Amino acid sequence: MRQDIVQRMVRTPPEDVTETGLVAPEFEAIYVAEDGTELQGPWSHLAGVALEQCRPVRSFPSYRGQLNYPGWYWSATMGRRVGFESWVERDHLVALDFDPMVTAIVSQPFWLLWKGPSGRARRHAPDFFARIADGAVLVLDSRPLERIGARDREAFEITERACDLLGWRYAVWGCMDEVLVANQRWLAGYRHPRCFDAVMAERLREVFTQPQALMAGAEQAGDPIATLPVLYHLMWRHELVADLSLVLSDRSVVCTAVVAESGAGAHGG
């Protein structure tokens, strides 16, 4: 079955915020406009900001000996590069880009400012901001569960509380299933529009109205050298689907999304 990645994969259970000494904190936000101007104001102001048009609030450092792996990923959803700071973030970024319900993705979208129990100023920049087709917003932090410490937990709880005030969803995602990650990364290699060919795409749609093995269908449509890039592009676009909880191979059963939704064929992961 297809996994709706907008749902919380892993979430740090919220605690009573008053127990941490954070009673009715006053939240503020910092974001960077499209022209590079840094703006700060009340947290409530952020609800009216088109964050998908803004820049990351901080850079992605790269230096010799660092333990994380930052980089840039060209997002088909955004039509431009989106940054990430670790392989876990990269996997989540690919998953967001793969989900057809996600209409915009921004990394390091804003600073959330508040005062901790001692009155000391604190701030946290979530890893991603995603706008969903139904109008919802998902704010996401990517962190392996074993690396969530007390300071992180406090930041996540405060971020969740702040997001609740705006009617936004907040989640903390851990490491994804390795098979699903590998499959989505493979399909992401064919995400660019240059992999699409209208004539070949129509031929593949006709072939896979009958669920069948991936390679058998590709060969039926034509020379696999020409058909496979288009086939994988259509899978990226969810027009053709397979069970991505299993290793994607030449034997994977593929069919059109219409057939899958009818219950007569494979289901995309």
N, C-alpha and C positions, 0 to 999 in steps of 0.2 A: 504494500500500500504506500501511496505517496505521503511523505512526511511533511506537514506544514511547518516549516522551520521558523515561522513567526511565533509559534507557541514556545513557551519557556522550555528549554532543554534542561537547564540546571538553574536553580534559583536559590540564593541564600535566604533562608527563612527569616522574615523580619522579626525583630524583637520590639518590645515596648520602648519607644524612643526615649521616654522620660526616664527610664532606668539608666540610660547612659549619661544623664545630666543635660541632655539636649532638649530643653523645654521650649517649644515654640520658637525655634531658631528663625532668624530673618535671612532668607536666601537671596542671593544676588547672582547675576550671570554675566559672563564676559564672552563675547563672540567677535569674530573678525569678518567684516563685511567683504563683499566681492572686490572692492577697490583696495583692500588691505587695511582699512581703518578698524582699529580695535575699539569696541563699544562696550560699556558696562552700564548695567541698570538693574532694576528690580527683576526678580525671577519671573514674575507674571508677564513681563514684557516679552519674554522669549516665545510665548505662545503665538505671537503675531509675526514672528520673524521667519522668513523663508530660508531656513538653515541649509537647504540643498544648494543654495546659491552662494553660500559663504565659504570661507577658507578654514582650514584646520587652525585651532588656536595655538598649536605648538608644532614644532618640526619633528622629524623622525631622525634622531642622531645615528650616525654610523661611525664606528671607530674600531681600531684593531683590538681584538681580544674580547669584544662584547659577547655576552651569552645569548642574547636574543637576535633574531634575524629580521630586520626591517626591510621594507621594499615597497614597490609600487605595483598595482594591479590595474590593468585597463578594464573598466567596468562597462559591460554592454548596456546596463541599465542607465548609467550616467553619460556614456559616450566619452569618457575621459578617465584619467588615472585617479585611483583612490589609494591612499597610503595605508600600510599596516606595520606593526612593530614586532610581530612574532609570527611563527608558523600557525599557532592556534588562531590568531586574529585573521591570518590569510585564509584559513579554512572557513571561518565564519563569514568572511567577506565574499568568498566564492559562493557559499550557500545562500547568502542574501541576494547576490547577483543572479543566481539560478532561479530563485523563487519568483514566479510571474506576478505575485501579489505585491511585491516590493517595487515601488515606483521611483524611489530616490534613496541614495546611500551617501553618508558623509562620515569621514573618520575624524576623531578628535573635534567634535562639533562645537563644544563650548566648555568654559570653566564654570562649575557650580561652586559658589562661595558661601561659607557659613562659619560660625564660631563653635569650636569644640567645647567640651565640659569645663575646661580651664579658662575659657574666654579667648583662647588663642585662635587666630584666623586659620581656617583650613580651606582647601580647594581640591576639586577633583574634576578631571576631564574624562568622561566616558569614552569608550573606544569607538562606538558607532551610533549614529542617528539614522533611522530608516523610516521613510514615510510609506504607508501601506495604501493600497488602492481603495480600501473602504473608508479612508480618511483617518485611520488610526495612526499613531506614532509609536515606534519601538525604539527605546534607548537601551543600548547593549554594552555590557562589559564582558570581555573575553579573558578568562583566567582558569588555568588548571586548578581543580579543586584542592589539590595538595599544597598549592602555593597561596591560598587565601589566608592571610594572617589577620590579627585583631584590628589593625589599622585599616586594612582593606575592607574588612567586614563593616566597620563603622561607616566608611565612605559609601559602600554599597547600600547600607540601610538608609542613610541620609539621601542618597540619590533616588532611591525608590520613593521615599516620602515626598521629595520635591516633585518627582514626575507625577505622582498621584494627584498633587495639587493642580496640575495642568491637564489631567485626564489622559496622561501618556502611560504606555506600558513600559515596564523596566524589567530587565532580565540579566542574569549572570550566566553565561554559557561556559561549560567546561569543554574538554576534548570531545570531538565528534567520533562516531564510528569510523574506523579506518577504511572499511570497504566503501562506505558512502562517500567519504572524503576523496578516495582514489577515483571513484566513478565520476564525481562532479568535477574534479580537476581535469580528468581526461576530456569530458565534454566541453569544459571551459576552453580547451585548446581550439575549439571550433566555434566559439561564440561570436567571432567577428562577422559582420555582414558579407565580407568578401568570400565566405564559405558557402554563400547561398546562390543557387541557380534555379530560376523559376521553372524551367522546363523539367529539369531533373527532380526537383522537389515534387512536382505534380505526379511524376512517374512513381516516385517512392510512396507517396500517399496512396496511390492506387494499389501498389504491390502489398502494402502493409494493412490494407483493409481486412486481410486475412492474417491473423497472428502467425508468425513464423520466425525461424532463426535469423538472427541479424545478418550473417554473411549470405545465407541463402537468398534473402530478400534483396540484398545489395547486388548480388550477381544476376538476379532476375531483372532488376531495373537497368542493368548495363555493366560496363567495366567498373569493378570495385574501386579502381584508382580514381575514377570520376564520381562514383556514387557515394562512397563512404564519407567524404568530407561534408557533403550535403545531408546525408543521413544523420551524422552526429550533430550538425547544426540544427536540424529539425528536432532532434532529441533535446538539445539545449533549450529550444523554444517551446518544448513540451507539446509539439504537434505529433511527434512519435514518442512512445513511452516504452519503458521496460522496468522491471523490478530492480531498482538500484540498490536494494539491500543485499543483493547478490553480486558477485564479481562480474563486471561487464565483459563479455567475450563474444566470439563469433557465434556461439550457441545460444546467446541470450534471446529470449522470445520478445519480439518487438511487434507493436501494432500501433494504429492511430489512436490519438487521445479519445476520439469519439467512440471507438470500439471498446477501449479500456473502461470508459465511464459507463458503458452499457453492461459491463460485467462479463463480456465475452472474450476478453483478452488479457494482456499483461497490464500491470499497473506501474506507473512511473514512481521512482523513489524520490 
